[in-house]
Amino acid sequence: MALGSDPRNADLSIDPAAMYLEETFTDRRIGTIRRLTPVKADGSRDAARTVAYVGETQVMTPMGTLPIVFEIDAKSLEDAARQFGALAKDAIERTVQELQELRRQAASSIVIPQGGLPPAGGLGGGGKIQMP
C-alpha cells in the first residue's frame, strides 16, 4: 500500500472492482505464499481476472529482519511452491545489490559547506561570522 508523500491527501477508498480474496500458505520454515483470488464486489469469484501468487520470506541483517516479497507467475499453488526457492534467491540477490548501491551512493555523497568551497590557493571566508 503506497499513500504517496502526504497521506492526509490520499484517496483511501477501496475500489470494489479490484478486490481480491487473500489466502496465506506456509511451511512454517522458510516463507509464505499468498494466493490472491480476484472477487467481485459481492465476494463472488471474478473469472475475468487471473489468480495471482506472491511469495514472502525474510533475511536477517545486522539491523534486524528484512522482508523480501516477490511475484510468482504460477497457474496453481503447487506450481507456486515449486518456483518459490529460485524466485526467493533471485529476490534476495536483487535486494542485496540494491542495498549495496544505496550504501555506495551514501558513502560517495559530497557535503559542501553552506559558504561554498574556498577560493583556489587559500582558506577564504564564507562562514557565518561577520565583522561590523
Phi, psi and omega in degrees: 000121178244126182255358179084192186284331180232095184297342179292335181259007183284149174277110185262018179277148178268134179277111182296341180272359183233028183270153179227147168272124185254126176238142181244133178237138180215153172263002180059023181230305189246334181174192180227156172238127175257128175258123181251106181263121181294137179229158175276174182301332180274000178093354179281156183299134177259097185289347180285342179246154183268153175290139179244149177237137180230128177264148178219134173214183178214154177235150178273135176232169176301337180268358182122195182281144180240116180287140178239122182235136183209150178279149177237119178275092185226157178260348181207167177297319179299317178297318179297319179295321179296322183277344189308308186301309182295319180291324177296317178299316178298316181294321178295316180298316178298318180296317178299316179297318179296319178295319178296320178295317178298319178296318179297316179296318180294322181289333183262003180290140182259131178256120180255126179302157184302326182282355181092188180277147178292154179294155181301133176086004179199170181281322176065175180265217177111355179280190182271344183285131179233140178272139179292000000 
